[in-house]
Every structure is written in structure tokens, then in C-alpha cells.
Amino acid sequence: MLFAKYNYDIIIILRVLLIHIRSGMVICVPYGNGNKTSTGFWEDCTRLPEYYNGTYEYLKSLGIEEI
């Protein structure tokens, strides 16, 4: 039952976002940072390109214009 409520909440959130997008909202999808330091660790492990590229491509496939 909790899973169904969670999915319903996600649908509501997406509807609200789509309403705001029609009103001129800007969505910022930052560039990922795939650089490693000299010791082999990621410069910023929260900004790996894999985290952002899929979202960017999905939004583009919906017809959202890049500015």
C-alpha cells in the first residue's frame, strides 16, 4: 500500500512541475563532472555525468527546448 501511495505522490509532483513548466519555468540540468584528482578519486562524486545525461536526454526527448 505504501508503494502505491508513493507512486501516486510522484504523479502529483510531475503534474505540478508540468503546470509550472508551461508557465515559463526553467529546468537546469548541470553538466556532470567526470574528472578525477591525481589520487584517482572523483573531483565531485555527486556530479558524475551518468547522473545527469539520462535526465537531459529524457527532457530533450519530450521536446523541451534547450536555452
N, C-alpha and C positions, 0 to 999 in steps of 0.2 A: 504493500500500500504506500509506503514511503517513497518508493521508486516512482510510482505513478504521480504522486504529488510533485516530486522533483521535476519530472518531465513537463508537467503542466506549468510549473513556475518558469521553466526555461522558455516555453512557448509564449507566455505572457511577456517576459523580458524582451524576447525577439520582436514581438508585436510593437511594444513601446519604442524600441530602437528604430524600427522601420517607420513609425509615425514621425519620429524626430528627424530621421534622415530626409524624409520628404519635405521637412520644414527648413532644410538648409544646413543640417548638421554635418560636421566634418569628422571623418574617422581617420585617425592617424595610426598607421601600421609602420613602426620604425624599422630601419634596416637592422638586420642581425649583425652580430659581431663574431666572426669566426676566427679571430686572431688568437694566437697562443703567445704566452710570455716565453722568455728564454728558458724557463724551467719546465716548459711543457704544459702548463695549466692554461685554461681559457682566461682571457682578459676579463670577460664578463659572462659567466656561465648561464645567466638568466636571459641573455640575448643571442643565443645560438640561432643561426639562420633557419634551422629546421623548425623552430618555434613560430617563425613569422611568415616564411614563404608560403606555406599552405593556406594560411589565413588570407594573405594578399591575393593569391591566385583564386581562391574561392570568391572573394569580394569582386574581383575583376570579372569572373565568370557570370556574376549576377548583373553585370552591366554598370557597376559603379564606376564613375569616371575618375581617373587619376588626375590630380591637380598639382 
